[in-house]
Amino acid sequence: MLDGQDSTITEDGRTIGGVMMEMKNITLRFGGVVAIKDISFDIREGEIRAIIGPNGAGKSSMLNVISGFYNPQEGEVWFHGAKRPPMKPYEVARQGIARTFQNIALFEGMSVLDNIMTGRLGFMKSGMLSQAIWWGKAEREETENREAVEKIIDFLEIQNIRKTPVGRLPYGLKKRVELGRALAAEPKLLLLDEPMAGMNVEEKEDMSRFILDVNDEYGTTIALIEHDMGVVMDLSDRVVVMDYGKKIGDGTPDEVRNNQDVIDAYLGVAHD
């Protein structure tokens, strides 16, 4: 159970800390359409937190609120104990929040290495001129960032495609490269929008392993959206369930699995 604010040791020996992020009474509207209605939940340090629900439930909209793409009309976002003002995505990234996308957003003509290097832009402080002549501070920065990226490439087991243009890669490897780019930003909170979508069984097993390793070895807190319930129940410490923009369940995988509202939503039971 993960109900309290104090640190918790999971069955596999991982430490779940206090609340990192808290969504308080979030409501998001697009004109007359309410995408999210009065939803509250938190994300604790070190956990894998899943956000699930049928298509159109508002899951990606919630991830976009967390990452700063949308600012809700009502409610508050709290991060590390402080209320977060409306922010642009790049400002949220500076807080230590990185993400992947439901539709892969990579530079198809660039190599795997160069794509992952773009995740290091926040660590590059030298000016354009020194970068152009690649001298002094710029050279040192480039070397340090390249070393960090090479470690990620090794971690994700993609050494043999490091120089390959991303556009030539199969879908599953593109997903892995996108994960690598997000990891390059050294996030405290990693947001994964349907990381298993479109994958075969073997690719899902590989991605599941990498997600667990990111959480364990990097100590990264993860919030993910995923439709594969087997994956969600195996990976997650806690699950929040959305349906038609409302929260209908929140708890451990076992608690959510036995929640009648959740069962009805996934079985397509008619709503009154």
N, C-alpha and C positions, 0 to 999 in steps of 0.2 A: 504493500500500500504506500501511496505517496501523498497523503493528505496534508501532512504537517509542513511547516516552514523550515524545520531543521533538516540537516543532511540525513540522507537515507542510503543504506547500502543495499543494492539489488542482489538478487539471487546469484548473478554471475560475477559479483564482487565489484561492480562499478559504484561510484559515489554520485548520488543525485543531491545537489545543493539546494539553496533557497531560490526564491523566485527571481528570475532574470528579467522576464518581460511579462507585463500584465495588460490585457485588453479589457477595458472597463466600459460596459454598456455601449458597445460600438454599433452605430447605425450608419449605413451608407446608402445613399439614394442616387439614381440616375434619372433625373426628371421625376416622373410619377412612379418609377419602378424602384422598389425597395430591395436591394441586393443583399443587405445584411440588416437584421433587425434586433437591436438591443442584446448583443452577444457579449458575454464576459468569460474569459478563461485566462490561465497563466501558463507560462513556460518556465520550467525550472532548470537551473544550471546543470549541465551534464546529461540531461535526459534526451531521449528520442520521443518527440511529441508528434503524434499523427493527427491530421485534420481530414476527416472523411465525410462522405455523403454522396447521394445520387447526383447525376449531372444537373447543373443549374442550381445547386444548393447554396452557392456563394463562396465556395472554398478558395478559388483563385482570387476572388475579390478580397477575401480576408488576407491572403498572402500579399496582395498588392498594398493593402493598408499597412501591414507590418513593414514592408520594404519601401514605403514612401511614394509609391506610384499613385495611390489614391489617399486623399485626406478625408476622413469621415465627417459627416455633418454633425453627428452627435457622438459623445463618448470621449474617452481619453486613452492614450497609449503611454504606458509607463515602462521605462527601461533602466535597469539597475537602480531602482528606487526613486527615479526622478521622472516627472511628467514631461513627455516629449512634445515640443511645439510642432506645428506643421512643418514638414521638412521635404526637401527634394530628394530623389533617390540617391544622388551622389553624397548628400549630407548624411543619410542613413548609412551608406556604405562606410563613411568615415567613422561611424560609431562602432563598426565591427560586425556589420550584418551583410552577408553575401547570399546570392541566390542563383539557382538555375531556373530555366523556363520550360513551360509545357511544350512549346514549339522551340526547337533548338535554335539558339541565337549565337552562331559562331561566324567567323570570317572564313568563308569557304575556300578562298584562294590562298590563304595563309597556311603555313605548316602547323602541325600540332604544337610544336615548341613555341612558335610565335603567338598562337592563340592563347596558350596558357600564360605567356609573358604579359599579355594585356591585363591579366589579373594583378600584376605587380605595379601598375601605374601609380597607385597611391604611395608607393615607397620610393618613387623616383623624384628627387628634389632638385636636381641640377637643371640649368636653363637650356633652352633650345640650341644655343650656339655651342656650348660645351658638349652637348649630346651629338651635335653634327660632326664635330671634329674628334669626338670620342677620346677625351684627354682628361686627366686629373680625376676630379670627383665623379664625372660622368662615367669614366672607365671603371672606377671602383664600384659604383652603383650597379652598372651593367653586369659586372662579374658576380657581385653578391646576389643579385636578383636571378641571374642565370643559374647559379648554384642552387638556390631555393626551388626553382622550377624543375631542375634535373632531379631533385629529391622527390618531388611530386610525381614526375614521370616514372621513376623507379617504383614508387609506392603503388601507382595504378597499373603497373606492369605493361606499359606501352612504349618501352624503349625502342622496339623495332619499327615503330611508326612515327618517331619523334620528328623526322624531316618530311613526312608525307603531308601533302595538302589535305586539309580537312574534307574538302569536297569529294575526295576519292574514297573516303572511309565508309564502311557500312554503318547503319543507324546506331547499333549498340555501342560501337567505339566512339561515335560522335557524342553520345550521352556521357561516356566516360571522360572525354576531353573537356566537356562543359563542366563536369564535376571538378576536374583538375583546375580549370580557370577560376572557379569559385574558391577552391582551397588556396590558390596562390595569394588571395587577398588576406589570408590568415584570419578568417572570421571567428568571432566569439559565438555567433549564431548563424547557422547555415540553413537556408530555406530551400527545399527541394520540391519543385512543382512537377508531380507525376514522373519521378525518375525512372520508373519501370515501363512507362507507356510504350507500346509498340514492340516490346522485347520478347524474344522467345524464352523458354524455360531456362536454358543455360545462361543467357545474358542476365536474366533476373537474379539467378543465383550469384553470379559474379558481382552485380551491382549491390545486392544485399550484403555481401561480404565486405565490400568496400565501405558501405555506409556504417556498418558496425565497427570496422577498423578506424574510420575517421573519428567516430565517437569515442572509441577506446584509446587509440594511440595519440590522437591530436587533442583529445579532451574537448572536442567541439560539441556544443549543444545543437541539436538538429530538430527542425520542424518540417514535416513533409506532408504533402498531399499524395494520396495513392488510392487507386481503385481496386487493386489486388488485395482482397481481404486476408488471404493467407500470409502475404508479405507484411501487411500492417500488424496482424496479430503476433507474428514472429519477431518483428523488429522493435515494436513500440513499448515504451514504459507506460504511457497514458495516451488516451485517444479522446478527441472531442469530435462530436458528430453533428453535422449541419444538415438541414432539410428546408427547402424554400426560404433560405436566409435566416432561419432560426436555429438555435442550439437545442437539440433533442436528446443529447447524451454526453456524458463526460466522466471518464474514469479509467481504470485499468482495462486492458483488453478483455479480461473475463467479465468484468462488470458491464462493459459495452455490449459484449456478445450476448448477454442475457437480458438486455434492456428491451422491453417490448416495443417501445416507440421506434427504436433502431431496427428491430426485426421487421416491423410494419413498413418502415420507409424503404428497406431494401427488398422486401417482398412485393412492394407495389400495392399495399393495401390502400383502399380508397380513403381519402381525407374527408372528415366531416366539415 
